[in-house]
Amino acid sequence: MSRLTREYFIGLQKALHKKAIGEPVLVIDMPRLNRNIDKLRADLPADMNYRIVAKSLPIPNLLSHIAKRAHTNRFMSFNAVMTRQVLDHIPKADVLHGKPFTVAAAAQFLQDLPISRRAQVKQIQWLIDSPARYQQYANLARKTGHDLQLNLEIDVGLHRGGLTPGPELEKLLQALAANRQCHLAGFMGYEPHLPKLPNLQGWPARAKNGAWALYGAALDQARAVFGAAHVANMTRNMGGSPTIRMYKNTDLANELAAGSALVKPTDFDTRLLRVFEAASFIAAPVLKVSRKVHFPAAEFADGLMGTPPSETSIFTHGGYWMATPVFPKGLAYNDIFGRSTNQDFMTGPAKLAIEPDDFIFLRPHQSEAVFLQFPKVAVFDGRKISDIWAPFSVSA
Ligand SMILES: Cc1ncc(COP(=O)(O)O)c(C=O)c1O
């Protein structure tokens, strides 16, 4: 684990200048990212597979790098364009959809797929959250002649939809068993709420045990219909960055999905994820520096505004990202000026060491939407910018 010191950011700034970068970029720090990948892998229980959450790492080269280093070809995608792009970049990818697609989106995807790529359809698991959605997909399979791999979303307490064990699941499993074109590829149970529950009278432990009991009951129902061997081998997906470190064996899940923890935006600065390092930054050039805070029209206020504070004020190229400034220290947004996506305004201490053309650095709050805002991704190898990547051309 290495600290984010002044030397670190000065070194990163030098590397950006040397590469003649003069516009806002997203920076991926490879040594930090690699340590995160290695930690994630080392922490996985024996035989646990890892599925990369593509929407949280929406840069094709980044996904390929992680897949190689983490030895996985499993991806989780959240929209049709992203699924298509993952399969373009990694033709052997196994893609689980992390949310149900409307049947219209699924039909469009199948229609747009070139004939030469039809074989890739069996690499995709379509998420089914309700009997009605199942029926739509059964009809789609019949109409298009495609065999479809279906993964059932199990509600383990998050209540973002999905199926609960019991008669409804039973009926769906029976329908699937009788369908020759739709196949039970697995279950998905997502539980990011667990680490967020307040520690009141054992609530978190009860919620965790309850989530696992629900998933276990769904697996038992699947065993009764499809047999133990099918359930042993099917995709049993659980987890997300907030919860991956809760799993100690493969009794329930045989794969865990995570993305954000590897680049660690600030929303993931949690106790469970403290071993992971921030590995993504926004670098934005400073366009203007003033050693006074000149509020708009202050000179016409006839003293209403008082004496201008003697602080440093800056305008950056771009701004208003979902991100927190981390270097130089002491920068803050200002309520009077407000925010700007064009030239953001910030103030800092009077003697802040900053000049036009310097960079400020921010940590994104989340990766999935923020990364897509940067056409250029600067890959930092710890000394220099070793490559420039581009993000996916879709929103998550
Ligand atoms: C179904 C599902 N699994 C896993 C994840 C975890 O993604 P991350 O690790 O980036 O939080 C998400 C995130 O939204 C999700 O929706």
The ligand as an SDF file (V2000), in Angstrom:
LIG
                    3D

 16 16  0  0  0  0  0  0  0  0999 V2000
  -25.5660   -7.1040  -10.1500 C   0  0  0  0  0  0  0  0  0  0  0  0
  -24.3210   -6.4140   -9.7190 C   0  0  0  0  0  0  0  0  0  0  0  0
  -23.2700   -7.1560   -9.3170 N   0  0  0  0  0  0  0  0  0  0  0  0
  -22.1330   -6.5730   -8.9280 C   0  0  0  0  0  0  0  0  0  0  0  0
  -21.9880   -5.2050   -8.9370 C   0  0  0  0  0  0  0  0  0  0  0  0
  -20.7160   -4.6590   -8.3910 C   0  0  0  0  0  0  0  0  0  0  0  0
  -20.0500   -3.6810   -9.0730 O   0  0  0  0  0  0  0  0  0  0  0  0
  -18.9020   -2.9110   -8.2980 P   0  0  0  0  0  0  0  0  0  0  0  0
  -17.9340   -3.9180   -7.8320 O   0  0  0  0  0  0  0  0  0  0  0  0
  -18.3340   -2.0050   -9.3130 O   0  0  0  0  0  0  0  0  0  0  0  0
  -19.5430   -2.1940   -7.1570 O   0  0  0  0  0  0  0  0  0  0  0  0
  -23.0540   -4.3970   -9.3500 C   0  0  0  0  0  0  0  0  0  0  0  0
  -22.9550   -2.9280   -9.3570 C   0  0  0  0  0  0  0  0  0  0  0  0
  -23.8640   -2.1940   -9.6010 O   0  0  0  0  0  0  0  0  0  0  0  0
  -24.2630   -5.0250   -9.7360 C   0  0  0  0  0  0  0  0  0  0  0  0
  -25.3470   -4.2980  -10.1060 O   0  0  0  0  0  0  0  0  0  0  0  0
  1  2  1  0
  2  3  1  0
  2 15  2  0
  3  4  2  0
  4  5  1  0
  5  6  1  0
  5 12  2  0
  6  7  1  0
  7  8  1  0
  8  9  2  0
  8 10  1  0
  8 11  1  0
 12 13  1  0
 12 15  1  0
 13 14  2  0
 15 16  1  0
M  END
$$$$
